[in-house]
Amino acid sequence: MEDIFLNLYRSQGDRDAANVFLKTLLDARRALIWWSLGLVGLSTHMIAVYPTVRDNPDLNEMVSDYPEALKAFIGFGGDLDYVSGAGYLGSELFAFMVPLLLLIAAIGAGARAIAGEEERGTLDLLLANPLSRRRLVLDKLAAVAVEVAARSIILIAALVVGVAVVGMNVTAAHLAAATMSAALLAFAFGAVALLVGAYSGHRGIAIGVAAAGAVAAYLVNSLAALVTFLEPARAVSPFYHYVASDPLRQGSRWITSPS
């Protein structure tokens, strides 16, 4: 992967030094590889544990006794069915860990895209080329999107293989729907980090604002089922649209509305 990025970038030569898109992917190549390995390792570990859960139906009774507040945080989509393949993956991976890790990676990528260049003193070098500011932002945003998509595709592949080996009865289409929903969620906040970084010029501010927005959206969606006055705000939370369509059981559904 690293050699591909290097060859693509070098092939532009001095005549196209302003190819920000390829430069950004080249700079992110090591982070992309390590993040992908981490996601594969996490999914492999959680899937490997599933047979012990599947063979213990009493876990569903235990989970049913959890406080409603806890169920709101660990549930994903439909009913909290812990021993089914979709229920287990939803609770253990997609309710928290997968979106969290993709969000961290995307927000970090968005924050360093422009604010990182500014702090390293390389932004002026980029803008010294025949490159408009609009083109700079669009190329950087496209690179963040590709990074998020690449991690997600690798995660989908790992999930499809693991689910087939263990026999979790979740289709590849549903795994892809859930993962790409998490990817869209992560990209949205990665874009926020990029835009805040472009405005402020500080990577820390960009990360802080985007992370605070993600936490607020997560809390609004999780607590809306318990706190009545938060219910109207639920529809504006990106986490609601990530969870409400229940992609692990229903696949892709583009439009959701609060019940």
GILINVEN-V824966 format. One line per field, one symbol per residue. phi: phi as a letter, one per 20 degrees, with the letter a starting at -180 (. if undefined). psi: psi as a letter, one per 20 degrees, with the letter a starting at -180 (. if undefined). A space follows every 10 residues. Layout:
# GILINVEN-V824966
phi=???
psi=???
This chain:
# GILINVEN-V824966
phi=.fffffffff ffmffcfeff gffffffeff ffffffffff ffffffffeg gfffecffff ffffeffgff ffedfcmefe dfefffffff fedefbffff fffgffffff fegdfffffe mdffffffef bffffgffff ffffffffff fffffggfff fffffemelc ffffffffff ffffgffgff fffffffffe mcffffffff fffffffffg ffeffddffe gfeffeegff ffefflffdd mfcfccbge
psi=gghggggggh ihahilijnh ghgghghjgg gggggggggg gghgghhhhg hhghjmiihh hghhiqqhgh hhhiqodbqm nhiqgggghg ghgihggghg ghgggggggh higghggghi jihhhgiirm pqhghggggg hhggghgggg gggggggggg gghgghmilp qhghghgggh ghghgghghh hggghhhhgh jphggggggg ghgggghggg ghihihogii ghihhiphhg hghhilhhhi bpohpqqp.
